[in-house]
Amino acid sequence: MSTCCNCGNNDPDLYYYWDAPLEEDYDWRDNFPLVDCFCEICFDIANSEGKIKWIDDEDPFKRDSN
Ligand SMILES: [Zn+2]
């Protein structure tokens, strides 16, 4: 079972994003060096705050928030 390193959520209905050991299109280590796993809620919040770096700047959730 996955558990969010940020909020401790382990709801099986949520999607979980892992930064390690997989090579993913996103990287949050600069802002969250100790987080291995984000639930989709924390991931979305961090992403909306610009704290998740996308490889090649390909952010599938990109919003016109500027
Ligand atoms: Zn979370």
N, CA, C, O and the ligand as a Tripos MOL2 file, in Angstrom:
@<TRIPOS>MOLECULE
protein
  265   263    67     0     0
PROTEIN
NO_CHARGES

@<TRIPOS>ATOM
      1 N           0.8440   -1.2050    0.0000 N.3       1 MET1
      2 CA          0.0000    0.0000    0.0000 C.3       1 MET1
      3 C           0.8740    1.2480    0.0000 C.2       1 MET1
      4 O           1.8910    1.3210    0.6910 O.2       1 MET1
      5 N           0.4510    2.2200   -0.7900 N.am      2 SER2
      6 CA          1.1850    3.4770   -0.8470 C.3       2 SER2
      7 C           0.7330    4.4220    0.2500 C.2       2 SER2
      8 O          -0.4370    4.4400    0.6310 O.2       2 SER2
      9 N           1.6630    5.1930    0.7460 N.am      3 THR3
     10 CA          1.3430    6.2110    1.7410 C.3       3 THR3
     11 C           2.0120    7.5090    1.3310 C.2       3 THR3
     12 O           3.1930    7.5280    0.9860 O.2       3 THR3
     13 N           1.2510    8.5950    1.3710 N.am      4 CYS4
     14 CA          1.7980    9.8960    1.0280 C.3       4 CYS4
     15 C           2.8100   10.3410    2.0740 C.2       4 CYS4
     16 O           2.5050   10.3610    3.2660 O.2       4 CYS4
     17 N           4.0160   10.6980    1.6310 N.am      5 CYS5
     18 CA          5.0650   11.1340    2.5540 C.3       5 CYS5
     19 C           4.7790   12.5230    3.1020 C.2       5 CYS5
     20 O           5.3760   12.9350    4.0970 O.2       5 CYS5
     21 N           3.8740   13.2410    2.4640 N.am      6 ASN6
     22 CA          3.6080   14.6170    2.8670 C.3       6 ASN6
     23 C           2.4880   14.7100    3.8890 C.2       6 ASN6
     24 O           2.6460   15.3690    4.9170 O.2       6 ASN6
     25 N           1.3570   14.0610    3.6240 N.am      7 CYS7
     26 CA          0.2130   14.1780    4.5230 C.3       7 CYS7
     27 C          -0.1280   12.8740    5.2210 C.2       7 CYS7
     28 O          -0.9770   12.8540    6.1130 O.2       7 CYS7
     29 N           0.5240   11.7760    4.8250 N.am      8 GLY8
     30 CA          0.2800   10.5090    5.4890 C.3       8 GLY8
     31 C          -0.9520    9.7820    4.9950 C.2       8 GLY8
     32 O          -1.3180    8.7400    5.5390 O.2       8 GLY8
     33 N          -1.5980   10.3190    3.9670 N.am      9 ASN9
     34 CA         -2.7870    9.6830    3.4280 C.3       9 ASN9
     35 C          -2.4260    8.3370    2.8040 C.2       9 ASN9
     36 O          -1.4110    8.2200    2.1180 O.2       9 ASN9
     37 N          -3.2570    7.3200    3.0420 N.am     10 ASN10
     38 CA         -3.0380    6.0330    2.3800 C.3      10 ASN10
     39 C          -4.3510    5.4900    1.8180 C.2      10 ASN10
     40 O          -4.5710    4.2800    1.7570 O.2      10 ASN10
     41 N          -5.2110    6.4160    1.4110 N.am     11 ASP11
     42 CA         -6.4830    6.0550    0.8010 C.3      11 ASP11
     43 C          -6.2340    5.3110   -0.5160 C.2      11 ASP11
     44 O          -5.6350    5.8710   -1.4340 O.2      11 ASP11
     45 N          -6.6860    4.0620   -0.6160 N.am     12 PRO12
     46 CA         -6.4180    3.2860   -1.8440 C.3      12 PRO12
     47 C          -7.1070    3.8390   -3.0830 C.2      12 PRO12
     48 O          -6.7670    3.4550   -4.2020 O.2      12 PRO12
     49 N          -8.0740    4.7410   -2.8990 N.am     13 ASP13
     50 CA         -8.7630    5.3180   -4.0510 C.3      13 ASP13
     51 C          -7.9790    6.4500   -4.6970 C.2      13 ASP13
     52 O          -8.2900    6.8640   -5.8140 O.2      13 ASP13
     53 N          -6.9640    6.9540   -4.0010 N.am     14 LEU14
     54 CA         -6.1780    8.0480   -4.5430 C.3      14 LEU14
     55 C          -5.0520    7.5120   -5.4300 C.2      14 LEU14
     56 O          -4.6010    6.3770   -5.2750 O.2      14 LEU14
     57 N          -4.6200    8.3470   -6.3510 N.am     15 TYR15
     58 CA         -3.4600    8.0030   -7.1630 C.3      15 TYR15
     59 C          -2.2130    8.5130   -6.4500 C.2      15 TYR15
     60 O          -2.2320    9.5860   -5.8470 O.2      15 TYR15
     61 N          -1.1470    7.7540   -6.5180 N.am     16 TYR16
     62 CA          0.0910    8.1500   -5.8540 C.3      16 TYR16
     63 C           1.2090    8.3450   -6.8660 C.2      16 TYR16
     64 O           1.3870    7.5540   -7.7920 O.2      16 TYR16
     65 N           1.9510    9.4190   -6.6620 N.am     17 TYR17
     66 CA          3.0790    9.7370   -7.5300 C.3      17 TYR17
     67 C           4.3720    9.4210   -6.7920 C.2      17 TYR17
     68 O           4.5660    9.8230   -5.6450 O.2      17 TYR17
     69 N           5.2450    8.7010   -7.4660 N.am     18 TRP18
     70 CA          6.5370    8.3400   -6.8720 C.3      18 TRP18
     71 C           7.6630    9.0640   -7.5900 C.2      18 TRP18
     72 O           7.6630    9.2020   -8.8130 O.2      18 TRP18
     73 N           8.6270    9.5260   -6.7910 N.am     19 ASP19
     74 CA          9.7780   10.1890   -7.3940 C.3      19 ASP19
     75 C          10.9780    9.2480   -7.4570 C.2      19 ASP19
     76 O          11.9200    9.4910   -8.2120 O.2      19 ASP19
     77 N          10.9460    8.1940   -6.6830 N.am     20 ALA20
     78 CA         12.0500    7.2420   -6.6430 C.3      20 ALA20
     79 C          11.4880    5.8490   -6.4150 C.2      20 ALA20
     80 O          10.4590    5.7100   -5.7540 O.2      20 ALA20
     81 N          12.1250    4.8220   -6.9380 N.am     21 PRO21
     82 CA         13.3460    4.8620   -7.7590 C.3      21 PRO21
     83 C          13.0590    5.0260   -9.2480 C.2      21 PRO21
     84 O          13.9770    4.9570  -10.0650 O.2      21 PRO21
     85 N          11.8060    5.2410   -9.6080 N.am     22 LEU22
     86 CA         11.4790    5.3330  -11.0270 C.3      22 LEU22
     87 C          11.9390    6.6490  -11.6320 C.2      22 LEU22
     88 O          12.0060    7.6770  -10.9570 O.2      22 LEU22
     89 N          12.2490    6.5930  -12.9080 N.am     23 GLU23
     90 CA         12.5420    7.8120  -13.6530 C.3      23 GLU23
     91 C          11.2220    8.3350  -14.1890 C.2      23 GLU23
     92 O          10.6010    7.7160  -15.0520 O.2      23 GLU23
     93 N          10.8020    9.4720  -13.6750 N.am     24 GLU24
     94 CA          9.5290   10.0220  -14.1030 C.3      24 GLU24
     95 C           9.7240   11.3420  -14.8310 C.2      24 GLU24
     96 O          10.8390   11.8550  -14.9260 O.2      24 GLU24
     97 N           8.6500   11.8700  -15.3320 N.am     25 ASP25
     98 CA          8.7190   13.1300  -16.0700 C.3      25 ASP25
     99 C           8.7200   14.3410  -15.1440 C.2      25 ASP25
    100 O           8.8420   15.4850  -15.5820 O.2      25 ASP25
    101 N           8.5810   14.0550  -13.8430 N.am     26 TYR26
    102 CA          8.5210   15.1600  -12.8920 C.3      26 TYR26
    103 C           9.6060   14.9940  -11.8240 C.2      26 TYR26
    104 O          10.1050   13.8920  -11.5980 O.2      26 TYR26
    105 N           9.9550   16.0860  -11.1830 N.am     27 ASP27
    106 CA         11.0050   16.0690  -10.1670 C.3      27 ASP27
    107 C          10.7010   17.1410   -9.1350 C.2      27 ASP27
    108 O          10.6810   18.3310   -9.4480 O.2      27 ASP27
    109 N          10.4650   16.7110   -7.9010 N.am     28 TRP28
    110 CA         10.1610   17.6780   -6.8510 C.3      28 TRP28
    111 C          11.2560   17.7460   -5.7930 C.2      28 TRP28
    112 O          11.0690   18.3680   -4.7470 O.2      28 TRP28
    113 N          12.3990   17.1120   -6.0570 N.am     29 ARG29
    114 CA         13.4480   17.0100   -5.0320 C.3      29 ARG29
    115 C          14.0040   18.3640   -4.5890 C.2      29 ARG29
    116 O          14.4640   18.5040   -3.4560 O.2      29 ARG29
    117 N          13.9660   19.3380   -5.4560 N.am     30 ASP30
    118 CA         14.4830   20.6490   -5.0700 C.3      30 ASP30
    119 C          13.6550   21.2530   -3.9440 C.2      30 ASP30
    120 O          14.1890   21.9200   -3.0580 O.2      30 ASP30
    121 N          12.3580   21.0170   -3.9840 N.am     31 ASN31
    122 CA         11.4610   21.6090   -2.9970 C.3      31 ASN31
    123 C          11.0480   20.6400   -1.8940 C.2      31 ASN31
    124 O          10.7030   21.0580   -0.7890 O.2      31 ASN31
    125 N          11.0840   19.3460   -2.1990 N.am     32 PHE32
    126 CA         10.6860   18.3370   -1.2130 C.3      32 PHE32
    127 C          11.7190   17.2120   -1.1800 C.2      32 PHE32
    128 O          11.4400   16.0960   -1.6160 O.2      32 PHE32
    129 N          12.9100   17.5090   -0.6610 N.am     33 PRO33
    130 CA         14.0100   16.5320   -0.7050 C.3      33 PRO33
    131 C          13.7270   15.2300    0.0240 C.2      33 PRO33
    132 O          14.3600   14.2160   -0.2730 O.2      33 PRO33
    133 N          12.7970   15.2270    0.9690 N.am     34 LEU34
    134 CA         12.5670   14.0190    1.7650 C.3      34 LEU34
    135 C          11.3360   13.2400    1.3320 C.2      34 LEU34
    136 O          11.0360   12.1910    1.9040 O.2      34 LEU34
    137 N          10.6230   13.7340    0.3360 N.am     35 VAL35
    138 CA          9.3810   13.0940   -0.0810 C.3      35 VAL35
    139 C           9.6250   12.1100   -1.2270 C.2      35 VAL35
    140 O          10.1080   12.4830   -2.2960 O.2      35 VAL35
    141 N           9.2750   10.8370   -0.9750 N.am     36 ASP36
    142 CA          9.3730    9.8270   -2.0250 C.3      36 ASP36
    143 C           8.0420    9.6370   -2.7390 C.2      36 ASP36
    144 O           7.9920    9.2450   -3.9050 O.2      36 ASP36
    145 N           6.9590    9.9250   -2.0100 N.am     37 CYS37
    146 CA          5.6410    9.6330   -2.5580 C.3      37 CYS37
    147 C           4.6450   10.7360   -2.2110 C.2      37 CYS37
    148 O           4.5380   11.1430   -1.0540 O.2      37 CYS37
    149 N           3.9290   11.2080   -3.2010 N.am     38 PHE38
    150 CA          2.8590   12.1880   -3.0000 C.3      38 PHE38
    151 C           1.5270   11.5560   -3.3760 C.2      38 PHE38
    152 O           1.4350   10.8470   -4.3780 O.2      38 PHE38
    153 N           0.4980   11.8080   -2.5780 N.am     39 CYS39
    154 CA         -0.8370   11.4490   -3.0380 C.3      39 CYS39
    155 C          -1.2400   12.4840   -4.0920 C.2      39 CYS39
    156 O          -0.5930   13.5230   -4.2270 O.2      39 CYS39
    157 N          -2.2990   12.1980   -4.8300 N.am     40 GLU40
    158 CA         -2.6630   13.1010   -5.9200 C.3      40 GLU40
    159 C          -3.0770   14.4670   -5.4040 C.2      40 GLU40
    160 O          -2.9540   15.4590   -6.1240 O.2      40 GLU40
    161 N          -3.5630   14.5400   -4.1750 N.am     41 ILE41
    162 CA         -3.9720   15.8250   -3.6070 C.3      41 ILE41
    163 C          -2.7540   16.7030   -3.3520 C.2      41 ILE41
    164 O          -2.7180   17.8580   -3.7760 O.2      41 ILE41
    165 N          -1.7510   16.1540   -2.6550 N.am     42 CYS42
    166 CA         -0.5400   16.9190   -2.3690 C.3      42 CYS42
    167 C           0.2220   17.2410   -3.6540 C.2      42 CYS42
    168 O           0.7880   18.3240   -3.8020 O.2      42 CYS42
    169 N           0.2260   16.2820   -4.5770 N.am     43 PHE43
    170 CA          0.9150   16.4970   -5.8410 C.3      43 PHE43
    171 C           0.2890   17.6660   -6.5830 C.2      43 PHE43
    172 O           0.9910   18.5170   -7.1280 O.2      43 PHE43
    173 N          -1.0490   17.6990   -6.6000 N.am     44 ASP44
    174 CA         -1.7470   18.7610   -7.3180 C.3      44 ASP44
    175 C          -1.4920   20.1190   -6.6740 C.2      44 ASP44
    176 O          -1.3200   21.1200   -7.3690 O.2      44 ASP44
    177 N          -1.4690   20.1480   -5.3440 N.am     45 ILE45
    178 CA         -1.2000   21.3990   -4.6360 C.3      45 ILE45
    179 C           0.2200   21.8780   -4.9270 C.2      45 ILE45
    180 O           0.4380   23.0460   -5.2490 O.2      45 ILE45
    181 N           1.1840   20.9600   -4.8100 N.am     46 ALA46
    182 CA          2.5780   21.3180   -5.0590 C.3      46 ALA46
    183 C           2.7690   21.7770   -6.4940 C.2      46 ALA46
    184 O           3.5170   22.7160   -6.7640 O.2      46 ALA46
    185 N           2.0850   21.1040   -7.4110 N.am     47 ASN47
    186 CA          2.2110   21.4630   -8.8180 C.3      47 ASN47
    187 C           1.6080   22.8390   -9.0860 C.2      47 ASN47
    188 O           2.1560   23.6310   -9.8520 O.2      47 ASN47
    189 N           0.4730   23.1110   -8.4450 N.am     48 SER48
    190 CA         -0.1820   24.4020   -8.6600 C.3      48 SER48
    191 C           0.6600   25.5350   -8.0920 C.2      48 SER48
    192 O           0.5370   26.6810   -8.5240 O.2      48 SER48
    193 N           1.5240   25.2140   -7.1130 N.am     49 GLU49
    194 CA          2.4090   26.2160   -6.5270 C.3      49 GLU49
    195 C           3.7460   26.2900   -7.2630 C.2      49 GLU49
    196 O           4.6440   27.0250   -6.8530 O.2      49 GLU49
    197 N           3.8720   25.5330   -8.3400 N.am     50 GLY50
    198 CA          5.0860   25.5660   -9.1370 C.3      50 GLY50
    199 C           6.2730   24.8870   -8.4940 C.2      50 GLY50
    200 O           7.4180   25.1980   -8.8210 O.2      50 GLY50
    201 N           6.0150   23.9520   -7.5720 N.am     51 LYS51
    202 CA          7.0970   23.3060   -6.8440 C.3      51 LYS51
    203 C           7.5200   21.9740   -7.4590 C.2      51 LYS51
    204 O           8.4110   21.2940   -6.9490 O.2      51 LYS51
    205 N           6.8730   21.6180   -8.5490 N.am     52 ILE52
    206 CA          7.2490   20.3890   -9.2250 C.3      52 ILE52
    207 C           7.8270   20.7370  -10.5850 C.2      52 ILE52
    208 O           7.2180   21.4290  -11.4000 O.2      52 ILE52
    209 N           9.0280   20.2250  -10.7880 N.am     53 LYS53
    210 CA          9.7350   20.5230  -12.0210 C.3      53 LYS53
    211 C           9.4190   19.4460  -13.0450 C.2      53 LYS53
    212 O           9.4900   18.2560  -12.7410 O.2      53 LYS53
    213 N           9.0690   19.8600  -14.2610 N.am     54 TRP54
    214 CA          8.7210   18.9070  -15.3050 C.3      54 TRP54
    215 C           9.8500   18.8100  -16.3190 C.2      54 TRP54
    216 O          10.3790   19.8160  -16.7920 O.2      54 TRP54
    217 N          10.2020   17.5710  -16.6380 N.am     55 ILE55
    218 CA         11.2170   17.3450  -17.6480 C.3      55 ILE55
    219 C          10.7250   17.9520  -18.9660 C.2      55 ILE55
    220 O           9.5920   17.7150  -19.3850 O.2      55 ILE55
    221 N          11.5740   18.7200  -19.5950 N.am     56 ASP56
    222 CA         11.2190   19.3690  -20.8630 C.3      56 ASP56
    223 C          10.0490   20.3250  -20.7180 C.2      56 ASP56
    224 O           9.4070   20.6850  -21.7050 O.2      56 ASP56
    225 N           9.7670   20.7460  -19.4630 N.am     57 ASP57
    226 CA          8.6700   21.6700  -19.2170 C.3      57 ASP57
    227 C           7.3320   21.1650  -19.7280 C.2      57 ASP57
    228 O           6.4360   21.9470  -20.0480 O.2      57 ASP57
    229 N           7.2100   19.8470  -19.7990 N.am     58 GLU58
    230 CA          5.9420   19.2910  -20.2640 C.3      58 GLU58
    231 C           5.0440   19.0070  -19.0790 C.2      58 GLU58
    232 O           5.0010   17.8930  -18.5570 O.2      58 GLU58
    233 N           4.3360   20.0300  -18.6700 N.am     59 ASP59
    234 CA          3.4340   19.9060  -17.5400 C.3      59 ASP59
    235 C           2.0170   19.6260  -18.0600 C.2      59 ASP59
    236 O           1.3680   20.5160  -18.6100 O.2      59 ASP59
    237 N           1.5440   18.3940  -17.8850 N.am     60 PRO60
    238 CA          0.2130   18.0530  -18.4070 C.3      60 PRO60
    239 C          -0.9100   18.7670  -17.6720 C.2      60 PRO60
    240 O          -2.0500   18.7920  -18.1370 O.2      60 PRO60
    241 N          -0.5810   19.3500  -16.5180 N.am     61 PHE61
    242 CA         -1.6080   20.0360  -15.7300 C.3      61 PHE61
    243 C          -1.4900   21.5540  -15.8690 C.2      61 PHE61
    244 O          -2.1350   22.3150  -15.1470 O.2      61 PHE61
    245 N          -0.6620   21.9650  -16.8040 N.am     62 LYS62
    246 CA         -0.3830   23.3900  -16.9300 C.3      62 LYS62
    247 C          -1.6620   24.2110  -17.0330 C.2      62 LYS62
    248 O          -2.5750   23.8990  -17.7970 O.2      62 LYS62
    249 N          -1.6910   25.2710  -16.2350 N.am     63 ARG63
    250 CA         -2.8860   26.1180  -16.2170 C.3      63 ARG63
    251 C          -2.5040   27.5380  -16.5310 C.2      63 ARG63
    252 O          -1.3600   27.9490  -16.3390 O.2      63 ARG63
    253 N          -3.4540   28.2670  -17.0050 N.am     64 ASP64
    254 CA         -3.2280   29.6750  -17.3070 C.3      64 ASP64
    255 C          -3.4640   30.5010  -16.0570 C.2      64 ASP64
    256 O          -4.4260   31.2640  -15.9690 O.2      64 ASP64
    257 N          -2.5720   30.3360  -15.0910 N.am     65 SER65
    258 CA         -2.7850   30.9930  -13.8000 C.3      65 SER65
    259 C          -1.9510   32.2580  -13.6470 C.2      65 SER65
    260 O          -2.0280   32.9430  -12.6270 O.2      65 SER65
    261 N          -1.1500   32.5620  -14.6730 N.am     66 ASN66
    262 CA         -0.3320   33.7550  -14.5380 C.3      66 ASN66
    263 C          -1.1180   34.9740  -14.9490 C.2      66 ASN66
    264 O          -0.5970   36.0880  -14.9050 O.2      66 ASN66
    265 ZN         -0.6830   13.7510    0.5130 Zn       67 ZN67
@<TRIPOS>BOND
     1     1     2 1
     2     2     3 1
     3     3     4 2
     4     3     5 am
     5     5     6 1
     6     6     7 1
     7     7     8 2
     8     7     9 am
     9     9    10 1
    10    10    11 1
    11    11    12 2
    12    11    13 am
    13    13    14 1
    14    14    15 1
    15    15    16 2
    16    15    17 am
    17    17    18 1
    18    18    19 1
    19    19    20 2
    20    19    21 am
    21    21    22 1
    22    22    23 1
    23    23    24 2
    24    23    25 am
    25    25    26 1
    26    26    27 1
    27    27    28 2
    28    27    29 am
    29    29    30 1
    30    30    31 1
    31    31    32 2
    32    31    33 am
    33    33    34 1
    34    34    35 1
    35    35    36 2
    36    35    37 am
    37    37    38 1
    38    38    39 1
    39    39    40 2
    40    39    41 am
    41    41    42 1
    42    42    43 1
    43    43    44 2
    44    43    45 am
    45    45    46 1
    46    46    47 1
    47    47    48 2
    48    47    49 am
    49    49    50 1
    50    50    51 1
    51    51    52 2
    52    51    53 am
    53    53    54 1
    54    54    55 1
    55    55    56 2
    56    55    57 am
    57    57    58 1
    58    58    59 1
    59    59    60 2
    60    59    61 am
    61    61    62 1
    62    62    63 1
    63    63    64 2
    64    63    65 am
    65    65    66 1
    66    66    67 1
    67    67    68 2
    68    67    69 am
    69    69    70 1
    70    70    71 1
    71    71    72 2
    72    71    73 am
    73    73    74 1
    74    74    75 1
    75    75    76 2
    76    75    77 am
    77    77    78 1
    78    78    79 1
    79    79    80 2
    80    79    81 am
    81    81    82 1
    82    82    83 1
    83    83    84 2
    84    83    85 am
    85    85    86 1
    86    86    87 1
    87    87    88 2
    88    87    89 am
    89    89    90 1
    90    90    91 1
    91    91    92 2
    92    91    93 am
    93    93    94 1
    94    94    95 1
    95    95    96 2
    96    95    97 am
    97    97    98 1
    98    98    99 1
    99    99   100 2
   100    99   101 am
   101   101   102 1
   102   102   103 1
   103   103   104 2
   104   103   105 am
   105   105   106 1
   106   106   107 1
   107   107   108 2
   108   107   109 am
   109   109   110 1
   110   110   111 1
   111   111   112 2
   112   111   113 am
   113   113   114 1
   114   114   115 1
   115   115   116 2
   116   115   117 am
   117   117   118 1
   118   118   119 1
   119   119   120 2
   120   119   121 am
   121   121   122 1
   122   122   123 1
   123   123   124 2
   124   123   125 am
   125   125   126 1
   126   126   127 1
   127   127   128 2
   128   127   129 am
   129   129   130 1
   130   130   131 1
   131   131   132 2
   132   131   133 am
   133   133   134 1
   134   134   135 1
   135   135   136 2
   136   135   137 am
   137   137   138 1
   138   138   139 1
   139   139   140 2
   140   139   141 am
   141   141   142 1
   142   142   143 1
   143   143   144 2
   144   143   145 am
   145   145   146 1
   146   146   147 1
   147   147   148 2
   148   147   149 am
   149   149   150 1
   150   150   151 1
   151   151   152 2
   152   151   153 am
   153   153   154 1
   154   154   155 1
   155   155   156 2
   156   155   157 am
   157   157   158 1
   158   158   159 1
   159   159   160 2
   160   159   161 am
   161   161   162 1
   162   162   163 1
   163   163   164 2
   164   163   165 am
   165   165   166 1
   166   166   167 1
   167   167   168 2
   168   167   169 am
   169   169   170 1
   170   170   171 1
   171   171   172 2
   172   171   173 am
   173   173   174 1
   174   174   175 1
   175   175   176 2
   176   175   177 am
   177   177   178 1
   178   178   179 1
   179   179   180 2
   180   179   181 am
   181   181   182 1
   182   182   183 1
   183   183   184 2
   184   183   185 am
   185   185   186 1
   186   186   187 1
   187   187   188 2
   188   187   189 am
   189   189   190 1
   190   190   191 1
   191   191   192 2
   192   191   193 am
   193   193   194 1
   194   194   195 1
   195   195   196 2
   196   195   197 am
   197   197   198 1
   198   198   199 1
   199   199   200 2
   200   199   201 am
   201   201   202 1
   202   202   203 1
   203   203   204 2
   204   203   205 am
   205   205   206 1
   206   206   207 1
   207   207   208 2
   208   207   209 am
   209   209   210 1
   210   210   211 1
   211   211   212 2
   212   211   213 am
   213   213   214 1
   214   214   215 1
   215   215   216 2
   216   215   217 am
   217   217   218 1
   218   218   219 1
   219   219   220 2
   220   219   221 am
   221   221   222 1
   222   222   223 1
   223   223   224 2
   224   223   225 am
   225   225   226 1
   226   226   227 1
   227   227   228 2
   228   227   229 am
   229   229   230 1
   230   230   231 1
   231   231   232 2
   232   231   233 am
   233   233   234 1
   234   234   235 1
   235   235   236 2
   236   235   237 am
   237   237   238 1
   238   238   239 1
   239   239   240 2
   240   239   241 am
   241   241   242 1
   242   242   243 1
   243   243   244 2
   244   243   245 am
   245   245   246 1
   246   246   247 1
   247   247   248 2
   248   247   249 am
   249   249   250 1
   250   250   251 1
   251   251   252 2
   252   251   253 am
   253   253   254 1
   254   254   255 1
   255   255   256 2
   256   255   257 am
   257   257   258 1
   258   258   259 1
   259   259   260 2
   260   259   261 am
   261   261   262 1
   262   262   263 1
   263   263   264 2
@<TRIPOS>SUBSTRUCTURE
     1 MET1         2 RESIDUE 1 A MET
     2 SER2         6 RESIDUE 1 A SER
     3 THR3        10 RESIDUE 1 A THR
     4 CYS4        14 RESIDUE 1 A CYS
     5 CYS5        18 RESIDUE 1 A CYS
     6 ASN6        22 RESIDUE 1 A ASN
     7 CYS7        26 RESIDUE 1 A CYS
     8 GLY8        30 RESIDUE 1 A GLY
     9 ASN9        34 RESIDUE 1 A ASN
    10 ASN10       38 RESIDUE 1 A ASN
    11 ASP11       42 RESIDUE 1 A ASP
    12 PRO12       46 RESIDUE 1 A PRO
    13 ASP13       50 RESIDUE 1 A ASP
    14 LEU14       54 RESIDUE 1 A LEU
    15 TYR15       58 RESIDUE 1 A TYR
    16 TYR16       62 RESIDUE 1 A TYR
    17 TYR17       66 RESIDUE 1 A TYR
    18 TRP18       70 RESIDUE 1 A TRP
    19 ASP19       74 RESIDUE 1 A ASP
    20 ALA20       78 RESIDUE 1 A ALA
    21 PRO21       82 RESIDUE 1 A PRO
    22 LEU22       86 RESIDUE 1 A LEU
    23 GLU23       90 RESIDUE 1 A GLU
    24 GLU24       94 RESIDUE 1 A GLU
    25 ASP25       98 RESIDUE 1 A ASP
    26 TYR26      102 RESIDUE 1 A TYR
    27 ASP27      106 RESIDUE 1 A ASP
    28 TRP28      110 RESIDUE 1 A TRP
    29 ARG29      114 RESIDUE 1 A ARG
    30 ASP30      118 RESIDUE 1 A ASP
    31 ASN31      122 RESIDUE 1 A ASN
    32 PHE32      126 RESIDUE 1 A PHE
    33 PRO33      130 RESIDUE 1 A PRO
    34 LEU34      134 RESIDUE 1 A LEU
    35 VAL35      138 RESIDUE 1 A VAL
    36 ASP36      142 RESIDUE 1 A ASP
    37 CYS37      146 RESIDUE 1 A CYS
    38 PHE38      150 RESIDUE 1 A PHE
    39 CYS39      154 RESIDUE 1 A CYS
    40 GLU40      158 RESIDUE 1 A GLU
    41 ILE41      162 RESIDUE 1 A ILE
    42 CYS42      166 RESIDUE 1 A CYS
    43 PHE43      170 RESIDUE 1 A PHE
    44 ASP44      174 RESIDUE 1 A ASP
    45 ILE45      178 RESIDUE 1 A ILE
    46 ALA46      182 RESIDUE 1 A ALA
    47 ASN47      186 RESIDUE 1 A ASN
    48 SER48      190 RESIDUE 1 A SER
    49 GLU49      194 RESIDUE 1 A GLU
    50 GLY50      198 RESIDUE 1 A GLY
    51 LYS51      202 RESIDUE 1 A LYS
    52 ILE52      206 RESIDUE 1 A ILE
    53 LYS53      210 RESIDUE 1 A LYS
    54 TRP54      214 RESIDUE 1 A TRP
    55 ILE55      218 RESIDUE 1 A ILE
    56 ASP56      222 RESIDUE 1 A ASP
    57 ASP57      226 RESIDUE 1 A ASP
    58 GLU58      230 RESIDUE 1 A GLU
    59 ASP59      234 RESIDUE 1 A ASP
    60 PRO60      238 RESIDUE 1 A PRO
    61 PHE61      242 RESIDUE 1 A PHE
    62 LYS62      246 RESIDUE 1 A LYS
    63 ARG63      250 RESIDUE 1 A ARG
    64 ASP64      254 RESIDUE 1 A ASP
    65 SER65      258 RESIDUE 1 A SER
    66 ASN66      262 RESIDUE 1 A ASN
    67 ZN67       265 GROUP 0 **** ****
